[in-house]
């Protein structure tokens, strides 16, 4: 639980050595730091971010999540996201599959829509648990706005490096247009012991959207980087967020930006005896955008697309359709067999999957 003393991350497990990018230097247009970010984005798809300035907003969100998840299950289920393909709302432990066999997940989470937060007190998508609603202005909105500042700064850098006209990626992620962007608080129960060490709490996947701004209390996040076969942990570092690229930027860039496969397993070592908490903001494009490479706007993207099989990044979907499909078919309530898991996949499987 956030706020209690926790064991250190063990030093005898495989970990990724990710670069730590300085957000203050990015904002200052430091070209050396921008080069480091770009290298991580086109090779790893993951990096640490320090000096992001969101520590207080993150703590407040964890405190709010603690209160929300303390509600009785029957009360939380009044705000369930359901099986229709909608993300916003509560998901109970065991609501999603983690693999093709239909093994249930081991996390509960609450997704709060960016659109609901920015429109509050108006309701765009749905309502939320009783302690969340009065905290939207004072707790959730500051975290969402800080996250948007961070991710939009990165989008501006990617726009430049991809040779796109100024503002291109920002216009695909317009703040005041409907999207799947959301804040998510996640809790998983203690899972101690070697028997559960590799049991996925969240199955292997690429992210649905564009950018993730993630804050972990304990270990458990594992990444399978391009060209590798061994899962390695991403060690939580105090004061450092973990950022990664999602499917939308991979598709828009014609494969230049890497959306790497990752999963969540129980925290390693003695950390597995404790609840695992995480907080993330997912930036996703405007719902009505077609998810396809931006070849009309960048010769750099044109050249990249040529390196892949024809049509690889032509999804034939709007962002909303792509997003809804992936959510819908990982829900165990919609499971019809292994084909349901395949239909929930993204760029790690087949962008044209239905």
N, C-alpha and C positions, 0 to 999 in steps of 0.2 A: 504494500500500500504506500502511496506517496507520503513522504514525510517521516518514515521510520528508518532506522539504521539497517543497512543491507550489506550482505557479504560482497567482497570484491569480485570482479570478473576474474575467472581463473586464467592462469598463464600457460596451461597445458592443452589448449584447444586451438585448432587452426583458425586464423583470423586474416581478414583482408587488410592490407596496408593502403588505406584510402588517403588521398590528399586532403588536407584541411585548408579550405578556401576562406579567405578573410572577407567578410561582407563589406566592411568599411572600405577596404581597398577597391572592391568592385564598384561601390558607389562613387569612389573618387576617380574612376576611370583609369585605374592603374593597369597598364597594358601587360605587365608581367603576370599579375594575378589573373587577369582575364585570359591570358594564354593558358595558365594552369587549369582554370575552370573548363576551358574549351577542350583541352586534352583529356580531362576526366570525362567530359560529356560524350566525346566521340569514341572513346575506348572502353570505359568502364560503365558509364551510365549512373554511377554513384559517387558521392563525395561528402565529406564533412563540411559544415559551414559554421565558422566561429564569428564572434562579434556581431551577431544578428540582432541583439538587443531585445529579444522576446522573452527573457527569463521570467519576468513578473507575469506576463500574460499566460505563459505556459503553466506556471504554478497555480494561477487562479483557475485555469481550465481543469487541471487535475483535481483540485479541491471540489469543483462542481461535479466532475465525473464520479468522485467518491460518494457524494450525496445522492446522485441519480441512481447509481448501481446498488445502493443500500435499500432501495425500495423493494417491496415484495415482488416476486416474479409476476404475479397476476396483474399488478399495477403497471409494471414495465411493459407487459404484453399489450396493454391498451395502445401503445405507441409503436407496435411492431411494423417493420417495413413491408411485410407481406411478400407474396409470391409473384406479383405482377411485373417485376423488373424495376420497381422503384427503390432507390437506395436510402432515401432520407427516413430517419426514425431508428427504432431499437431493433437489434438482432440478438436473439438468445443464443446461448451456447448450444451447439449441435444443429443450428439452422442451415448451415452450408456444408457442402461436401469439400473435402480436401484433396481428393484424387479420383481416379477413374472408377475405383471400387465403390465409391459412395461413403467412405469413412467420414464420420461427422467431425466438424471443427470443434475447437476447444476454447473459443473466445466469445465474449459478449461485447457488443459495441453500440454506441449511439452516434448516429450521423446527423449533423445539424447543417441544413442547407445554407450556403452563402446568400442565396436569394431571400430566404426568410429572415436572416440576420440583418441584411441591409435594408429591407423593407419594413422591419418591425416598427410599430406594432401591427402593421398589416400582415396578413398571412398569405404567402405565395403558394407554398406546397402543402404544409401540414402544421399541426401544433406539436408541442413537446411536453415532457414530464413537468409537473407543477413547480419544481425548484429551478428548472431551466428557463422557463419563460421570463420570470422577473430578472434573471441574470443575463439575458441576451444583450441588453444595452451596456451593462457594466463589466461583463466578463467575456462573453462570446464575441461581441463585435470588436473589442480591442485586439483579440487574438486573430480574428479573421482579417482585419485591416493590416496588421503587422505582417501576416502571412502573404497577403496580396502584394504588399510593398516588396517583400523579399522575392517572391516568384516573378513579379512583373519586371524587377530589375534584371533578373536572369533572362527573361524572355527578350528584353531589349538587346542584351548582349548577343543572344542567339540569332536574333533578326539580322544584326550587323554581320556576324560571322558566316551566315548562310547566304549572304549577298542579296537579301530581300529588301524591298523598299522600306524606308523608315516607318515604323508603326505596324508592320504587317502582322506579326504574331500577337501584339497587343490588341489589335482590332479583332482577332479571332477569339480573344478572351476578354471581351468587353465587360467591365465591372457590373453594369446595370442591365445586361441582357441575361435571360434565363440560361442556366447551365447546371451541370452536375457538380460544380465545385462545392466542397463541404469540409467542415471540421469533424473529426472523428476521435472519440475517446474510446480506448479498448482496454478491457481487463480479461486476463486469463487466470484460472485458479492455479495453486501450487501443483507442480507435477514433478516431485522428487524421484531420484533413483535412475539407474542406468536403463531400466526396462522401458522408460518413456523418453529417453534422451533424444531419439530421432523421430518421435511421433509428431507429425505436423499438427500444430495448433491452427495455423492458416496454411493452406496448400500452396504449392509452387505456382507462381503466376507472374505475369508482367502487369504493371499498373494500367488502369483503364484510361487515364487522362494524360496530362502534359507534364506536371511537376508535382512532387511531394516534398513537404517540409515537415520532417518527422522528429519527434522527441521521445526517447525511450528512458524508462526507469531502470530496467535490467536488460541483460543480453537475451538472445533468442532469435534475433534477425539473422538470417543466413542468405548469402547471395551466391549465385552461380554465374560468374562472369563469362563474357563471350570467349569461347575456345577452351574453357576449363570444364573438368568433370567432377571436381571435388567441391562440395558445399563448404563454405567458410563463414564464420561469424563476422558480423560487424560489431566491434566492441563499442559499447556506449562510452562517450567521453564527456565529462562534466562541462557544461557550457557550450557544447557542440551539437548542432542539429545534424541530422542525416538527410541528404537530399538525393533524389533520383528522378530520372526521366521516365515518362510513361509512353504508352503506345501512340498517342496522338502526335507527339513530337517526332517519334520515329517515322510515322507515316508522312507527316507534313514535310519532313526533311529528306524523304526518299532514302531512308536508312542511314543517314549520316549520324544522327543522334541515336544513342543506344538505349533501348529499354530492356534492362537486364532482368533475368528471372530471379525471384527471391521468394522466401517462405519464412514462416515463424515456427520454431520448435521451442520446447521448454528451455528456460534459462539454464546455462551449463553449471555444473558443480553445485555448490551449496546454494547458489541463487535459485535453483529449481524448487527450493522449499518455500518460496515466497510467491505471492501474486505478482503477475507481470502486468505493468501498465504502459501504455503508449498513447501518444497524442499526435495527430497528423492533420495537416491541411492539404487537401488535394485540389490543385488548380486544373480545371477541365475546360475545354473550349465551349463556345456558345452552342446551344443545342442544335440549331438549324444548319450549322456548317457541314458541308460534305467532307468526309474524311478521306483525303487523297493528297498525293504529293503536290507541292506548290511549284510545279514545273513552269507555269506561265510567268513566274516572277523571279526566277533565279537560275542562271546557267549552271551554278554549282550543283543545284538539286537535279537538274537535267542530267548532268554527267554521272551523278551518283545512281540515279534510277537505272541507267544503262548497264550498271554492274550486276543487276539482279534480274531474275526471270521476269519476262513481260507480264505486267499486271499485278505483280506481287503486292504493291501498296494501294491498288485500286479496290477499296473495301466495298464500294457500292452502297455505303451506309451514311446516314447523317451521324453526327456525334451522339445524339440522343438515342438513335437506334443501336449503335455499337455498344454504348454504355448499358442500355437496358437489357440487351441480349446477354451480355456477360454476367450481369447480376442475376437475371432470371434463371439461367440454367445452372448456376452453381447452388441454387436453393434446393435443399433436399425435398421440399414439397413439390418440386417440378421434375424430380428425377424419374426418368424412364429407362435408364441403363447407361452404359459407358458413353453412348452418344450424347447424353446430356452434358457430361463433363467436357467433351470435345466442343460442344456448342458454346461453352462458357469461356473458351480460350481466346487469346488475343494474338499479338505478333509472335508469341512463342510457339504458336500452333499454326494458325491459318487465318490471315486477315479477312478472308471471305467466308469464314465459317458462319453458319446460320443456326 
